[in-house]
Amino acid sequence: MPCTLLDPATARAMPWKNGGGSTVELAISPVGAGLKDFAWRISTAQVAVDGAFSSFPDIDRSLAVLAGNGVCLHRADGQREMLLSGGAIAVFGGEEAISAHLLDGPITDLNLMTRRGHWTHQVQLLKWQGTRRLENDAAVMLLLWNGGQTAVDVNAGGAMHPLTAGNGLLIENEPGQLHLHAHRPALLYVAWLNPCAH
C-alpha cells in the first residue's frame, strides 16, 4: 500500500536500547528489522526523566518535541540546544554523546533515524491554515500531525486521509503533489526519506 496510517495507539511499544524508557515504533524498514539492521525507523517516545541518549553508531537522527514543555539537549561539544513543542528540530549523529534535561515535566518526542550511507532524511515543520500544496519527491514521505482541534485532510494517492492528533501518514513510492487542508491553524511535521545512490 502506498499510504499507511500511523497510529501510536496501535503501534508496537518496546524498551529503549539503553533501558531508560520505552518507545512506540510507528514504522521501520525493512519490516521486522531490529535496532541493529534497520534502514530507517520512525518512532515516538514519552520521556519522563532526565538521562543520556542511547548510542546508535552510523545512524543519522532528527528529534522534535510533540507535546510537553520541552527539553534541553546537552551536546558532546558543550553546546546546549532547546527543543520546544512545535518548535526546532535537532539533527545529530547517533554516536554522539547527548544527555537530555526536561524543562518542566514529561515530553513526547518524534524520533527519525536513517542508516548513514544507505538512506538520508530531512524533517521540516509546516505551520499553516487553509489549503496548501506539498510536493512529494521522496521515496518515503512522513506526515505527522502535531495536534489541534480539527483533523488535517491529506489528499494523497488519489484518496483522502484525515489525520487526527498524534497520527501520521506514511507515503511510499507515490511521487506527486499532495493537497493539505486544515480548518484551523495546524502544525505538521514532514519528513522526506531517500535511499543513497550507490
N, C-alpha and C positions, 0 to 999 in steps of 0.2 A: 504494500500500500504506500503510495507516495506521501500521504498525510496521516500522521498518527497523533491522537490527542494524548497529552502527558498530564496525568492526574496524580499529584503526590499522595492522595488518599489511597490509591490502589497500587502504587509503585513499591518496589522491593526496598525494605529497610535493612540496613546492615551496619555493623560496627565500623568505626573509623580504623584506619590502618594502625594508628598508634594506641587504639583502645580508649581514647579520651572522650568519646561520644558516639553518636550514630548519625548516619546519613541516609537520605532517600535517593535511590538511584532511578532517575527518570528515564535515561536511555544510555545504552552502551553499544559500541561496535568493536568487533563482531558480537552478535547476540550470544550471550552466555560467557563472554570473556571475563577474566578476573582482573585484579588490580595490577598484575604483572604483565599482562599481554593485551590490554585493550588498545585500540587505535584512537578512539575518542570516548569521552564519558561526560554526561551531564547529570548533575545531582544538586540537591538542596540539603541543607543541614540546619538543625537547631543547635545553637551554641549557647550554653548556659553558664560556662565558667571560663576564666582566662586559661591560656595554655599555648603550647607550641604546635605548629602545624606538622602534620605527617610529612615525611620525606618521600618525594616522588622524582627520583633521578630521571633525566631525559624526557620530562613532561613539561609542557608549557601550560600555565594556568591563568585563568581570569576569575576574579571573585567580586561579587557585588552583594550588597545588603538589601534583602527584600522586605524585611519587617524588623521592628525594634529600633532602638535609639542609635545604634551604630557601634563601631569597633575601631580601635586604633591598632594598626599593624606596626610592629617594631621590626624593621628590616635588618638584614645582616650587615649593611653598611652604616648602621646607626640612624638612618632616616626613619621618620615616623610618617605614616600615611593614614589619614582619617577616612573611613568609609561610613557614609550615612545612608539611610533608607532612601531609595530612589535617587541616589547620587552617583559619585565617581565609581569607576571600575578599576580595581587593582590588577596589574598584569605582572607576572613574575615566573621564574623558573621553579619547578617543583623540588629541586635540590637545595634551594635557598633556605637558610635557617631563619624562620619568621615566627614570632610569637604574637598572639592576639590578646588584646585587653579590651574588654567590654566597657562601653562608656557609661551605660546605666541600664542594666538588666539584659536579659537574653535577646538574641537576634536570630533571624532566619536568613541564611545566605544562599546565593546561587554560585555554583562552582562548575566551571567548564574546563576540561583538560583534553589536550591532544598530545600524541606522541611525537616528539621533536624529530624532524627529518622524514616523517611519514604523513602527518597532517598539520595544517595550520588553522588558526581560528582568529576571529575578530568579533568583539562584542560592543554594541552601542546601546544607548538608552534613548528611546524616542518619547517625546512629550508633545502631545497634540490633542485637538478636539475636532470632531467632524470627520470628513473623509480625506484620506491621503493614499498615495500610491507608493509602493515599495518594490524596487527591482530585486528579483531573486536570481542571482547569477552564481550561486554556490551549489556544490554537490549536496550539501546538507544545510538547511536553514532552521534555526530555532526561533520561535516567538514565545516569549513568556510574559504574561501579563502580571504587572506588579500591583494590582489592586484597584479599587474604585467601587462605585456603587452600581454600575451597569456593565454589561458584558461588552467586550470588543468583538466586532464581527470581522472575520477574515475570509475573503473570497480567494480561495487557492485551489488549484487543480480542478476547476470547474464546479466547485461546491462551496457552500457557506459553512464556516466553522465558528461558532460562538465560543469565545474564551471567557471563563469566569475567573475570579480572583485566585491567583496562585497556579492556575493551569497553564499549560503550554501546548504548542503545536509544532511538531517536527515534520519538515517537508524534505523528502529525499528524492533526488534526481527528477525534479519537477521545475525546471527553469521557467522564468516568465515574470509577469508583473502581478503583484498582489494588490488587492484593494482592501484597505482597512477603514473601519468606521467605528467611531466612539461617540455616543450621545453626550458624554461629559468628558472633562479633561482626563486623559489616560496616560499611564506610564507603561511602556512596553520595552522589555529587553529583547534585542535582536542579535543573533549570532550567525555568522557565516563560517562554515567549515569546508575546507577543501583539501583533497589529497595533494601531496607534494609531487612534482614532476620528477621522474627518475629516468 
